[in-house]
Each structure stands twice: as C-alpha cells, then as structure tokens.
Amino acid sequence: MTKSNKRVAVTGGHGKIGKTLVPYLRERGYNVFTIDRDGPESLEEPMMVADLTDFGQALDALSMVPSVM
C-alpha cells in the first residue's frame, strides 16, 4: 500500500462500528487516527484516549490529529 495524505479521525474507533470502519479505511489508503475512551488495541495504532463529552478533552484530541499523522 502506498503512503497517502488522506487523513481521517474516527471517534469511537473501538466500538461496534469503529472496529469494522477503521480497517476498511486503512485498506483503502487512509491514515486513520482513532479517538476513544478505551486504550489502544495495539501499540502501533495512532490514537488518543479521550472522553469527547468533555469539551477540553475533545479540543485536545482534535488538535492532536494533524501532528500525530
């Protein structure tokens, strides 16, 4: 797979839909950044643990997306 500059942040990436959506996007060349209340499923996974119902955590999580990818 070639390096892509298509980036997407998936909230709830470890949830019911996210577990299917994240691999689907990666297979299609997207750089995926997961934001979830649970910890990472693998150490290589670019993600941030955050509760998006907390405004401060939501701002922190979304401001991290460009710098992590």
N, C-alpha and C positions, 0 to 999 in steps of 0.2 A: 504494500500500500504506500502511496506517495504522501509526502507531507502536505497538509492542506492548511489554508489560512481561514477555513470556515470554522467558526467557533460557536459553541452553544453552551449555555448554563442550564442544567436540568435540576429543578428543585424537586425534592423527594425522590432522588435517584435510586434510593434503596427500597422504595415502596413497590407496590404491586405493578404499577405501570412502568415505573422507572427501571426496574430490573429487566424489562424487555426493551424499553426505549433506548437506554444507554448503549448496549451492544449493537443495536440496529443502527444508531447514528455513527458509532465508531467504524462499523463495517463499510459505511458509505463515505468515509473520509473526514468526518467531523472531529475536531478537537473538542472533547466533552469535559466539562467541569461540573462536578456534582456538588450540590448543596443539600445537606440533610441533617436531621437531628441525631442520626446514628453515626458511629465512626466508620472509617473506610473499610471496604471489604478486602482490599489488597493495598500493600504499601506503595505500589506504583500508581495507584489511582489518584489523579488530581482532584481533590475535593476539599470542602471546608465543612466542619461541623458547626451548624448554626440553627437557631430557632427563628424562623422567619416571621413569627408573630411578635417578636421583639424588634422594634424599629432600629435600634442601634446595631443589633446583630445582622439584620437584613442589609443595612448600609455597608457594614464591614464585608459581608460575604460578596455582595455585588461589586464592590470596589476592588476586590481581590481578583476577579475573573481575568482581566487583561494581563496582569502581572504574572499569574501562575501559568498561563498557557503559553 
